[in-house]
Every structure is written in structure tokens, then in C-alpha cells.
Amino acid sequence: TSIRGGYNNWRMRNRSVTALLIITSLVLAACGGAADTRVTLARPEFAVSSLFADYYAAHNGLKLMGFAIGPETVENGVKVQYFQNARLEYRPQRPEGQQVILSSLGQQLYGGSPTCLQPQQAASGALYFAESCHSVSPQFRPYFESNGGLPVFGYPISEAYIVDGQYFVQIYERAVIVWDSARPVPQQFQLANLGSRACPPAQCVGANRSNGWAPPLPSP
């Protein structure tokens, strides 16, 4: 399956979720075969746990994280819940008001870029973080800052890069932001389906998990 096919599948599904919570998937046959178009309908099988409901509502949950694809559960002693684009976790030891955070799925699934960007190399208008040796690109900065910034996304762990010659991607500790400039302005920035990719099969609805799309790492 091509990267373009995977991304278009993700893009169509997220547009449907926002409007009607209906997923439309376009699957390409492997290795030069004819295209096989299948429509998969899905609905939220799980409610947002009361433990995470306030955070979800305060952070534009449906648009940012997608709908819940599994129930509240415990992983390694931590209460979590998976969503299409994220995993929320509850850390009672953190200060009041900061106990719910996005898990570090970007770090978990990608590991970060080994290349270190020096401050003087950052583009004009970028937001540079010495802690991760990367910058939020100027194109991604408005979305990053208007949707919670560092407390939500964590540090950037790659620079922005191009997928399939068209889509701009940047990896953060807790999310991957994808920019499609061909879409209407309010819909150009969305998160990749890291929650769907990371959720164990036993915990999440099979179709929602398998339909998740995440971009490849940048080429060396």
C-alpha cells in the first residue's frame, strides 16, 4: 500500500469522524494490483472515561484526539484510555490540573531524529527548544501554540519533512502533526492516528485500530 493511499485513507476518515463519526477507507491492492475500494462504517464504541472527560472537553477532544477506541484501562500501573490520535494517561502524583496528559506516543513509535539542529540553523519564526535540539517549524507554530503547545504535544523531536512530495509532517513527543495545504484552511492541520497504531488489539476495536495511519520516518 502506498504512503499516499494510507494518508488519503486517514484524511477521509478524520473528515468523516468530525462530521458524522463515519469512517470511509480507501484501500489499495498490494504490488500493482487493481484498486480495491471498501467502505467501512464505524461509530464510537466507547464513552470518554469520567477520569479524562474534563481534559478531553477542554482540549477540543474530538477534533484533536478523535473518538475513544477503547475503555479506560490500566497499563503498567497507570490508568489510560486510547483515542484515535492519542492515549491519555492519569498521573495522580502530578500537580492538580496537570494530572491528565497525552502519552509520549511520538517518542514511543518514532524515537526521535538523531540529527541535532543548532539554534542558528532554525528557520525564521520557528520556536526552538534546546531540550530536544529541534524547533517547531514556522508553518506548524500557530497550530502548536493554539492547541496547547508544549504541555499538550511535548517537545519537537524532528524537523518538519515532506511525505510523498506533498504532505508536511512534524513529530513531537506526544503527537505527529500533519499539514495538508491542499485542504481548506480550517482543516489543513490534523494529528496522525498514533492512538490507533499503538493500542493493543485486545483493548481497542479492531477496525478502528487497523485503519490507523501514521507517516514514515524522514529519509536519512
C-alpha positions as CSV (number, residue, x, y, z in Angstrom):
1,T,0.0,0.0,0.0
2,S,1.5,3.4,-0.9
3,I,2.0,6.2,1.5
4,R,-0.4,8.4,-0.4
5,G,-3.1,5.7,-0.2
6,G,-2.6,5.4,3.5
7,Y,-2.7,9.1,4.1
8,N,-5.8,9.6,1.9
9,N,-7.5,6.8,4.0
10,W,-6.6,8.7,7.2
11,R,-7.6,12.1,5.8
12,M,-11.0,10.9,4.6
13,R,-11.7,9.1,7.8
14,N,-10.9,12.1,10.0
15,R,-13.1,14.3,7.9
16,S,-16.0,11.8,8.3
17,V,-15.4,11.5,12.1
18,T,-15.7,15.2,12.5
19,A,-18.9,15.5,10.5
20,L,-20.7,12.2,11.1
21,L,-18.4,9.9,13.0
22,I,-18.3,7.7,9.9
23,I,-15.0,6.3,8.6
24,T,-14.5,5.9,4.9
25,S,-11.4,3.9,4.0
26,L,-9.8,3.6,0.6
27,V,-7.5,0.5,0.5
28,L,-5.2,-0.1,-2.4
29,A,-4.4,-3.7,-3.5
30,A,-0.7,-4.6,-3.0
31,C,2.1,-4.5,-5.5
32,G,0.4,-3.2,-8.7
33,G,-2.9,-5.0,-8.3
34,A,-6.2,-3.3,-9.1
35,A,-7.6,-0.8,-6.5
36,D,-10.0,-2.4,-4.1
37,T,-12.4,0.2,-2.6
38,R,-14.1,-0.7,0.6
39,V,-16.3,1.5,2.8
40,T,-16.1,0.7,6.5
41,L,-18.6,2.3,8.8
42,A,-17.7,2.8,12.4
43,R,-19.2,4.5,15.4
44,P,-17.8,5.3,18.8
45,E,-17.9,2.1,20.8
46,F,-16.7,3.7,24.0
47,A,-17.5,6.7,26.0
48,V,-14.8,9.0,27.2
49,S,-14.0,7.9,30.8
50,S,-15.0,10.3,33.5
51,L,-11.4,10.5,34.6
52,F,-10.4,12.0,31.3
53,A,-13.7,13.8,30.3
54,D,-12.7,17.3,31.6
55,Y,-9.3,17.3,29.8
56,Y,-10.9,15.9,26.6
57,A,-13.6,18.7,26.6
58,A,-11.1,21.4,27.5
59,H,-8.7,20.5,24.6
60,N,-11.2,20.2,21.8
61,G,-11.0,16.4,22.2
62,L,-13.0,15.2,19.1
63,K,-11.0,17.3,16.7
64,L,-7.6,16.9,18.3
65,M,-7.7,13.3,19.7
66,G,-10.6,11.7,17.8
67,F,-13.1,9.4,19.4
68,A,-12.4,6.8,22.0
69,I,-11.4,3.4,20.6
70,G,-11.1,1.6,23.9
71,P,-12.3,1.8,27.5
72,E,-10.4,3.2,30.4
73,T,-7.8,0.6,31.4
74,V,-4.6,0.1,33.4
75,E,-1.2,-0.3,31.7
76,N,1.9,-0.7,33.9
77,G,0.0,0.6,36.9
78,V,-1.2,3.7,35.0
79,K,-4.8,4.5,34.1
80,V,-5.1,5.2,30.4
81,Q,-7.6,5.5,27.6
82,Y,-6.9,5.2,23.9
83,F,-8.3,7.6,21.3
84,Q,-7.7,7.6,17.5
85,N,-4.9,10.1,17.7
86,A,-3.6,9.8,21.2
87,R,-3.5,8.0,24.5
88,L,-4.5,9.9,27.7
89,E,-3.0,8.9,31.0
90,Y,-3.7,9.8,34.6
91,R,-0.7,10.7,36.8
92,P,-2.1,11.4,40.3
93,Q,1.4,12.4,41.5
94,R,1.5,15.5,39.3
95,P,0.2,18.9,40.4
96,E,-3.6,19.5,40.5
97,G,-4.8,20.4,37.0
98,Q,-1.8,18.7,35.3
99,Q,-2.6,15.1,36.2
100,V,-4.0,14.1,32.8
101,I,-1.5,14.2,29.9
102,L,-1.1,12.7,26.4
103,S,1.2,9.7,26.5
104,S,4.5,10.0,24.7
105,L,3.4,8.1,21.6
106,G,5.5,10.1,19.2
107,Q,8.6,9.2,21.2
108,Q,7.4,5.6,21.6
109,L,6.7,5.0,17.9
110,Y,9.4,7.1,16.3
111,G,12.2,7.5,18.8
112,G,13.1,11.0,17.5
113,S,15.6,12.2,14.9
114,P,19.3,11.6,15.7
115,T,20.1,14.9,13.9
116,C,20.6,17.9,16.2
117,L,19.5,21.3,14.9
118,Q,21.6,24.2,16.2
119,P,19.8,27.4,17.2
120,Q,21.3,29.4,14.4
121,Q,20.0,26.8,11.9
122,A,16.4,27.2,12.9
123,A,14.2,28.9,10.3
124,S,13.0,32.5,10.9
125,G,9.8,32.3,13.0
126,A,10.5,28.8,14.3
127,L,10.2,28.0,18.0
128,Y,13.5,26.4,19.1
129,F,13.9,24.0,22.1
130,A,17.4,23.3,23.3
131,E,16.0,20.4,25.4
132,S,15.2,18.4,22.3
133,C,17.6,20.1,19.8
134,H,14.7,20.7,17.4
135,S,12.3,23.5,16.5
136,V,8.6,23.9,15.9
137,S,8.6,25.0,12.3
138,P,7.1,28.4,11.5
139,Q,4.3,26.7,9.5
140,F,3.4,24.4,12.4
141,R,3.8,27.0,15.2
142,P,0.3,28.6,15.1
143,Y,-1.3,25.2,15.3
144,F,1.1,24.1,18.0
145,E,0.5,27.2,20.2
146,S,-3.2,27.4,19.7
147,N,-3.8,23.8,20.7
148,G,-1.9,23.7,23.9
149,G,1.7,23.9,22.9
150,L,4.4,22.2,25.0
151,P,2.1,20.8,27.7
152,V,0.0,19.0,25.1
153,F,2.4,18.0,22.4
154,G,5.7,17.8,24.2
155,Y,9.0,18.8,22.5
156,P,9.5,18.5,18.8
157,I,11.7,15.5,18.1
158,S,12.2,16.0,14.4
159,E,12.2,18.9,12.0
160,A,9.3,19.2,9.5
161,Y,9.7,16.9,6.5
162,I,7.7,16.0,3.4
163,V,5.9,12.8,2.8
164,D,5.1,11.7,-0.7
165,G,6.2,15.0,-2.1
166,Q,3.0,16.8,-0.8
167,Y,2.3,16.4,2.9
168,F,4.4,18.1,5.6
169,V,4.9,16.2,8.8
170,Q,6.5,17.0,12.2
171,I,7.0,14.6,15.1
172,Y,6.6,15.6,18.7
173,E,7.0,13.6,21.9
174,R,3.2,13.1,22.2
175,A,1.8,13.5,18.7
176,V,2.5,13.8,15.0
177,I,1.1,16.9,13.2
178,V,0.3,16.6,9.5
179,W,-0.2,19.6,7.3
180,D,-2.0,19.3,4.0
181,S,-2.0,22.7,2.3
182,A,-4.5,21.5,-0.3
183,R,-7.3,21.3,2.2
184,P,-9.5,24.2,3.3
185,V,-7.6,26.4,5.8
186,P,-9.5,25.3,9.0
187,Q,-8.8,21.6,8.1
188,Q,-5.2,21.7,7.0
189,F,-3.6,20.6,10.3
190,Q,-4.5,17.3,11.9
191,L,-2.9,14.7,14.1
192,A,-1.8,11.3,12.8
193,N,-3.6,8.2,14.2
194,L,-0.9,7.3,16.8
195,G,-3.5,6.0,19.3
196,S,-4.9,3.6,16.7
197,R,-1.4,2.4,15.9
198,A,-0.3,2.0,19.5
199,C,-3.4,0.4,21.1
200,P,-3.0,-3.3,21.9
201,P,-5.5,-5.4,19.8
202,A,-7.2,-6.8,22.9
203,Q,-8.1,-3.3,24.2
204,C,-9.3,-1.5,21.1
205,V,-12.0,-2.0,18.4
206,G,-10.3,-3.9,15.7
207,A,-11.4,-1.9,12.7
208,N,-10.6,1.4,14.3
209,R,-7.1,0.2,15.3
210,S,-6.2,-1.4,12.0
211,N,-7.3,1.7,10.0
212,G,-4.9,4.0,11.8
213,W,-2.4,5.9,9.6
214,A,0.9,7.3,10.7
215,P,3.6,8.7,8.4
216,P,7.0,7.1,7.9
217,L,10.2,8.5,9.4
218,P,12.1,11.0,7.3
219,S,14.7,9.7,5.0
220,P,18.3,9.9,6.4
